[in-house]
């Protein structure tokens, strides 16, 4: 799987700054078939696991959630992956240097009532991007 490949994922779990902490795991499924050069690597619905990089109620740009994908499961095989971080926060990043420091691939700004904790609800579809090539050995 080439670096920069897009992987749409439907979350099975809600990820929240109220309940989740750094290194917590979350689950999801592939939202569409994962194909490489026309070859099916993983069908739609394949389980994926991700991890919370950070969950902060307060920060330079307000509350923020940073998550990434770590693996997907094809048959009995767990395939490790590395993706760029998906970040959700309540305020826009103000300068390019901050964007570079965050290593952003995706930044979603969410407007919300301050009484509601920032979260990414279950069933939300997110698009992750691979940060390095991933070698997959398919069963014959």
VMD Tcl script that draws the C-alpha trace (Angstrom):
set ca {
  {0.00 0.00 0.00}
  {1.64 3.23 -1.14}
  {2.46 6.16 1.11}
  {-0.34 8.70 0.81}
  {-3.08 6.11 0.20}
  {-6.46 7.19 1.55}
  {-8.20 4.81 3.95}
  {-11.81 5.70 4.83}
  {-12.87 4.23 8.18}
  {-16.24 4.13 9.97}
  {-15.71 4.39 13.73}
  {-17.32 1.71 15.90}
  {-16.47 3.63 19.08}
  {-16.99 7.24 20.14}
  {-13.70 8.98 20.94}
  {-14.04 11.83 23.43}
  {-11.81 14.26 25.33}
  {-14.03 13.53 28.33}
  {-13.39 9.76 28.45}
  {-10.34 8.96 26.33}
  {-6.67 9.50 27.09}
  {-3.40 9.17 25.20}
  {-2.75 5.58 24.05}
  {-6.40 4.46 24.40}
  {-7.51 2.19 21.55}
  {-10.61 2.58 19.40}
  {-12.21 0.32 16.80}
  {-13.65 0.84 13.36}
  {-14.20 -0.83 10.00}
  {-13.08 -0.08 6.45}
  {-15.77 1.96 4.74}
  {-14.87 0.58 1.30}
  {-12.75 -2.17 -0.25}
  {-9.02 -1.54 0.03}
  {-7.55 -2.20 -3.42}
  {-3.93 -2.04 -4.56}
  {-3.38 -2.15 -8.33}
  {-6.80 -3.76 -8.71}
  {-6.07 -6.47 -6.13}
  {-8.34 -6.71 -3.09}
  {-6.23 -6.34 0.05}
  {-9.09 -5.96 2.53}
  {-12.85 -5.90 1.90}
  {-15.26 -3.25 3.13}
  {-16.12 -4.00 6.77}
  {-12.62 -5.22 7.67}
  {-11.90 -4.42 11.36}
  {-9.35 -1.67 12.02}
  {-7.85 -0.47 15.28}
  {-6.60 3.00 16.05}
  {-5.08 4.82 18.94}
  {-5.58 8.17 20.64}
  {-2.44 10.28 20.20}
  {-3.82 12.98 22.50}
  {-7.12 14.08 24.03}
  {-7.05 17.50 25.62}
  {-9.83 19.55 27.20}
  {-7.61 22.65 26.93}
  {-4.88 23.58 24.52}
  {-3.50 26.38 22.40}
  {-6.48 26.00 20.03}
  {-9.08 24.85 22.52}
  {-10.13 21.23 23.14}
  {-8.61 18.77 20.68}
  {-8.58 15.08 19.79}
  {-5.73 13.53 17.82}
  {-6.09 9.95 16.57}
  {-4.29 7.62 14.17}
  {-4.75 4.13 12.72}
  {-2.43 1.34 13.89}
  {-3.63 -1.93 12.31}
  {-6.25 -3.79 10.37}
  {-7.21 -7.44 10.49}
  {-7.54 -9.62 7.39}
  {-8.53 -13.17 8.25}
  {-6.22 -14.23 11.06}
  {-3.53 -11.75 10.00}
  {-3.00 -8.41 11.80}
  {-1.37 -5.86 9.49}
  {0.43 -2.95 11.18}
  {-0.05 0.42 9.50}
  {1.05 4.00 10.04}
  {-1.18 6.92 9.13}
  {-0.98 10.65 9.52}
  {-2.88 11.99 12.50}
  {-6.53 12.97 12.22}
  {-7.13 16.01 14.39}
  {-10.42 17.51 15.56}
  {-10.37 20.74 17.51}
  {-12.57 23.75 18.21}
  {-10.37 26.57 16.89}
  {-8.44 27.03 13.67}
  {-4.64 26.85 13.66}
  {-3.36 30.40 13.25}
  {-0.05 29.92 11.42}
  {1.76 27.56 9.07}
  {4.50 26.77 11.60}
  {1.90 25.34 14.00}
  {0.52 23.19 11.15}
  {4.00 21.80 10.46}
  {4.64 21.18 14.17}
  {1.41 19.18 14.38}
  {2.34 17.03 11.34}
  {-1.16 17.44 9.99}
  {-2.76 15.48 7.22}
  {-6.29 16.30 8.31}
  {-7.57 19.06 10.54}
  {-11.28 19.33 11.24}
  {-12.55 22.41 13.07}
  {-15.72 21.68 15.04}
  {-17.98 24.44 16.30}
  {-19.77 23.31 19.42}
  {-21.58 24.48 22.51}
  {-18.94 24.87 25.24}
  {-21.05 22.74 27.61}
  {-20.69 19.72 25.30}
  {-17.38 17.78 25.44}
  {-15.52 17.47 22.13}
  {-15.93 14.01 20.61}
  {-15.92 12.05 17.37}
  {-19.16 10.03 17.45}
  {-19.35 6.35 16.60}
  {-20.44 5.71 12.99}
  {-18.50 8.79 11.83}
  {-16.53 8.16 8.61}
  {-12.97 9.55 8.72}
  {-10.35 9.45 5.99}
  {-6.84 8.56 7.12}
  {-3.75 8.77 4.91}
  {-0.85 6.31 5.09}
  {2.35 8.01 6.25}
  {4.65 5.30 4.86}
  {4.35 2.35 2.48}
  {2.80 -0.78 3.98}
  {3.77 -4.26 2.85}
  {0.91 -6.75 2.83}
  {1.37 -10.45 2.12}
  {-1.87 -11.86 0.85}
  {-2.83 -15.47 1.51}
  {-3.09 -17.57 -1.65}
}
mol new
graphics top color blue
foreach p $ca { graphics top sphere $p radius 0.5 }
foreach p [lrange $ca 0 end-1] q [lrange $ca 1 end] { graphics top cylinder $p $q radius 0.2 }
display resetview
